[in-house]
Amino acid sequence: MCALVAVVGFIPTYWAPVASGSFGGPPLLHLHGVLFSTWPLLFIVQARLAASGRLDRHRALGYVGISLVTAMLFAGVAVAIDGLRTNLAAGFESARAFTIVPLSILLSFVGLVVAAIANVGRPEVHMRLMTAATVTLLPPAIARILFFLIAPEGVAAPGQGEPPTVAFALLPSFLANGLIAVALARDWRRLGRPHPAYLWSAACLVAVQIGRIPASRTVMWHGFTSWLLTLAG
């Protein structure tokens, strides 16, 4: 489901334009697209290897996953900075606040992956944290699906025009969290209780998703976005 949402969400704004040769974004977005699309595919392969008992291959491929996550971190930050700079140049000062959304998604993803790696010796925790980490990446894809389903005519697609409010980002984030809720329900049915790994990861994600609304309005955050722009040169 994570892989399906990730692919379907970006068909209208990325995959279809790329296939038709009409995508006009910078090369950085192609790198970002390849890296972030590779993760759900790797996640499927790793889950299949673990489920079939091929743990040696699972562990070996895990080193590839660590390298991929590292590359995703740098590419994700670079794309967020590029988007901030482009939007400010277009006169969208609200981009300073909205930048907290992609960065908080990225850091939440990396944090959950690190926690999963730290619990590699506890498979029941490791696999659930990896699942939660993958769900964390889905709100941008879900936002695009929502746009094409319910947005009024004339409203710019995500990534085009003025960024939405940080509060609006709660909707796709909470819909993504619903996949963790499905996993929680499955555990409850099979184990008789929800697994703590899902409870803690879901609680942390909700806290970050709600907390970024007031945080995005602070002078400190706006100063931080100015510092980010200095990294772009």
N, C-alpha and C positions, 0 to 999 in steps of 0.2 A: 504493500500500500504506500509506503514511504517513497519507493522508487517511482511508482505510478504518478503520485501527486507531483513529485519533483519534475518529471518529464512533461506531463500534461500542462502544468502551470506555465511553463516557459515556451510552449510551442508557438503561441501567437506572437510573442514579443522577441523571441530569440531564434528557436530552431527553424520555424517557417521562413523568417526573413533571411537567415543564413542559407537555407536551402535554395531560396529564390535569387540569392545574390543581392538582396536589397538592404541587408543590415549595414548600417553606417557607423557603428560604434568603434572605439579604438581597439587595437590588438589586445590590450589588457583585459577587455571583457571576454574575448575568446579564451584566453588563458583561464580566467575565472570560471567560465562556463564549463570548460573541459575538466578542471579540477573538482568543482562542486558536483558535476554530473557523475564523475568517477566514484565518488564516495558511496552513494546508495548501491551502485553495482558491486563494489568491493564488499559492502555490508552483506549483500545477498550471498555472495560467494563464501564469505567467512562463516555466515550462519549455516550454510549447507555443509561446509567442511566440518564444523563442530558437531552438527546434528548427526553426521554419518560416522563420527568417531575418528576422522582423520586429523587428529590434533597436532601432529608434527607439521603438516602443511599449513594448518590454521595459524600456528605460532610463527612459522617462517613468513607467511604472508602478512602477519601482523607488523613486521618491521617495515614492509611497504606502506602499510596503513599509517604508521607513525610519520614516515616521510611525507605522505600525502597530506596529513593533517597540518604538518608544519608549513607546507607549500600553500595550503588553503588559508592559513592564518595570515601569511604575508600578502597573498593575492587579495584576500578579503579586505584587509586594512587599506591596501592600495586603491581598490575600487571605491571604497567608502570615501577616501580622501579625494579621489578624482571626481566623484559625484558631488561632494561638497563644494569643491572649487568650481565646477561647471554650473551648479545651481546658483551660487553666489554671483558668478559673473552674469547670470541671466536676471539677477535682481531678486532672487528668492531667498530672503534673509531667514525664512523659516527652516531652511536646510540645516542651519546650525543645530537646531533642536532635534530635527529628524535623524541626524547622523547617529544619535545614540541608539537608534533601533537596529541598524545593521551591525554596529559594533557590539552591542549587547548580545545579539544573536550569535555572533562569531565567538565572543569570549565565553558565552554559556556552553556552546558546542565544544570548544577546546577544553574547558574546565571539566565537563562530563567525560570526555575521552581520557583525560589525564586521570580522573578518578577511576575510570574503568580499567586503565592499565595498572594502576596501583592495586587493583583487586583482581589481577589476572589469576591469582591462586585460588580465588573464590568464584568459580564459574557462574553460580547462580546470581551473584551480584554483578560480575563483569558483563554478562550478556544483557542484563537489564539496563545498566548504565549506558552501554553502547546503543541500545534501542532508543533510550531517552535522548542521547546525543543526536541521533539521526533525526528524530522528530523535531528537535530544536531548529534544524535548518529549513523546515518546511514553510514557515509563514510567508516569505516572499512569493513562493509559488502559489500558495493559497490565496494571497492578496490578488494575484493576477487572475486566478480563476473567478474570484468574487467580482472583479472588475468586469469581466466579459459576461457575467451572468446578470448583474444587477446595476451596473453603473449607468447613469443617464447619458443620453447621446450628447456628444460634444465634450465630455470630460476626458482629460488626457489620461492615457494608460500609465500604469506604474512605471517609473523610470523616465517618463516624459512629462514635461511641465512641472508645475510646483509640487513639491513633496506633500503628502498628506500630513495630518497632525499626528503627533506621537500617540495620542489617545486612540485614534482610529486603528493603529497597529495592534491594539488589543484584540480586535475581532479575529483576524487571521491567526494570531498567536494562540488564542483560546481554542480555536477550531483545531489547530495542530495539537494542542494539549489533549484534545479528545482522543487521539490515538493512544496516548499513555493511559487514558481512562479505560479504553478498550482492553489494553494489556493488564491493567489492574483488575478488571472484571474477570478476565480469563484466569488470573492467579487465584482470585477469590473462589472461583468455581472449582479449580483443580486442587488448590492447596488449603482451601477453607479460610484464607486470610489474604489481604493484599501484601505483597512483598515490600519490606521497608525501603529497598533501593528505588522502587517506583515512587513511593510516598515522599521520600526526601528529595528526589530529583524533581518531581512535579511541584513540590512546595517551593523549591529554590527558583524554578522557572517562573512560577506565578509571581513570586516576590520581585524578581528582576523585571518582569513585564509591567507590573503595576508601578514599581518604584522608579522606573525610568521616566515616567510622566512628570513628576515634580522635579526630578534631577535635571531633565532637559531644559528647564526654565531658569536654572541657576546661573549666576555670573561665573561661577567656577567652570561649569560645563562649556559656556560660550568662550571662556578663555582657553579651555582645552582645545576647542575646535580651531581657534586661531593658531595654537601651537602645532596642531596637525597639519595645517596649511604650510607651515615652515618646512615640514618634512618633504613636501612635494617640490620645494625649491623655487 
